[in-house]
Amino acid sequence: MDIKEAVKQRYADEACCDDNLSCGGQNVYLVDLKAGQWLLDIGCGRGSDVLKAAALVGEQGKAVGVDLSPDMIKAAATAAEQQGVSNVEFYQGDVEALPLPDSVFDAVISDCAINHALDKKRAYAEIFRVLKPQGVMVVSDVVALETLPQEIKDDPAAWADCFGGAISEEDYIDAVKAAGFAEIDMLKRREYIKNGYKMASITLKAVKEVIS
Ligand SMILES: C[S@@+](CC[C@H](N)C(=O)[O-])C[C@H]1O[C@@H](n2cnc3c(N)ncnc32)[C@H](O)[C@@H]1O
């Protein structure tokens, strides 16, 4: 099975994606949303942050969730319907090729999802593309603080487990810079051990500054 299929299967079971899995958990409150704004949550899972954002931006605004897993998108749409929230949209899609137009979002958040992307540079180029000029991004994710063995890097199950796809902190920040984000603030950083390896969850904030 390839890595993307393994990730999809892992998140086919909606019960496996709960608040305990999040790296940051508060990103929706760190982008300073205002009434009428548009927010995108990448790897939105069951949509709990999208629903929080929908309340913050109000009826004139919009909160959008994208997730690789059709099951997560279905669960998120069902939750929105059950709660009577209408200013939301959910799309099945890949952060490496977002099914969304350029320069439409005031804010992009993501929590523990981009480590699953095969090409982190491509993922951050997509985030940069869909943000409006001066739009803000707050992303939490996992990074590896030591080199993971090749068999882990090649193991789809390890990728699905928020582990095998983790790259070094330096390479991760380079991927964000390569997309065009100039100033990157580290809002949070927590080191931990996973399967015997030193890892960290980091939360980064950056603005799409466009120099004309
Ligand atoms: C650990 S869960 C986090 C879910 C949610 N952000 C949270 O904090 O509860 C990772 C999510 O990222 C999604 N995902 C994995 N790879 C993705 C990709 N390439 N593009 C978009 N979403 C992806 C998974 O389907 C899953 O719902």
The ligand as an SDF file (V2000), in Angstrom:
LIG
                    3D

 27 29  0  0  0  0  0  0  0  0999 V2000
   -3.8460   13.8300   13.1500 C   0  0  0  0  0  0  0  0  0  0  0  0
   -5.2590   14.2150   12.2070 S   0  0  0  0  0  0  0  0  0  0  0  0
   -5.5770   15.8730   12.7560 C   0  0  0  0  0  0  0  0  0  0  0  0
   -6.9870   16.3110   12.5030 C   0  0  0  0  0  0  0  0  0  0  0  0
   -7.3430   17.6960   13.0300 C   0  0  0  0  0  0  0  0  0  0  0  0
   -6.5110   18.7280   12.4040 N   0  0  0  0  0  0  0  0  0  0  0  0
   -7.1750   17.7510   14.5500 C   0  0  0  0  0  0  0  0  0  0  0  0
   -6.2740   18.4450   15.0360 O   0  0  0  0  0  0  0  0  0  0  0  0
   -7.9720   17.0940   15.2470 O   0  0  0  0  0  0  0  0  0  0  0  0
   -4.5330   14.4750   10.5690 C   0  0  0  0  0  0  0  0  0  0  0  0
   -5.5720   14.7860    9.4840 C   0  0  0  0  0  0  0  0  0  0  0  0
   -4.8510   15.1840    8.3060 O   0  0  0  0  0  0  0  0  0  0  0  0
   -5.4760   14.5760    7.1800 C   0  0  0  0  0  0  0  0  0  0  0  0
   -4.4710   14.5010    6.0830 N   0  0  0  0  0  0  0  0  0  0  0  0
   -3.4390   13.6520    5.9830 C   0  0  0  0  0  0  0  0  0  0  0  0
   -2.7360   13.8740    4.8540 N   0  0  0  0  0  0  0  0  0  0  0  0
   -3.3260   14.9210    4.2330 C   0  0  0  0  0  0  0  0  0  0  0  0
   -3.0700   15.6140    3.0200 C   0  0  0  0  0  0  0  0  0  0  0  0
   -2.0460   15.2620    2.2220 N   0  0  0  0  0  0  0  0  0  0  0  0
   -3.8940   16.6260    2.6720 N   0  0  0  0  0  0  0  0  0  0  0  0
   -4.9440   16.9710    3.4640 C   0  0  0  0  0  0  0  0  0  0  0  0
   -5.2470   16.3410    4.6310 N   0  0  0  0  0  0  0  0  0  0  0  0
   -4.4460   15.3310    5.0160 C   0  0  0  0  0  0  0  0  0  0  0  0
   -5.9290   13.2200    7.7020 C   0  0  0  0  0  0  0  0  0  0  0  0
   -6.9120   12.6320    6.8750 O   0  0  0  0  0  0  0  0  0  0  0  0
   -6.4280   13.5870    9.0940 C   0  0  0  0  0  0  0  0  0  0  0  0
   -7.7860   13.9460    9.1150 O   0  0  0  0  0  0  0  0  0  0  0  0
  1  2  1  0
  2  3  1  0
  2 10  1  0
  3  4  1  0
  4  5  1  0
  5  6  1  0
  5  7  1  0
  7  8  2  0
  7  9  1  0
 10 11  1  0
 11 12  1  0
 11 26  1  0
 12 13  1  0
 13 14  1  0
 13 24  1  0
 14 15  1  0
 14 23  1  0
 15 16  2  0
 16 17  1  0
 17 18  1  0
 17 23  2  0
 18 19  1  0
 18 20  2  0
 20 21  1  0
 21 22  2  0
 22 23  1  0
 24 25  1  0
 24 26  1  0
 26 27  1  0
M  CHG  2   2   1   9  -1
M  END
$$$$
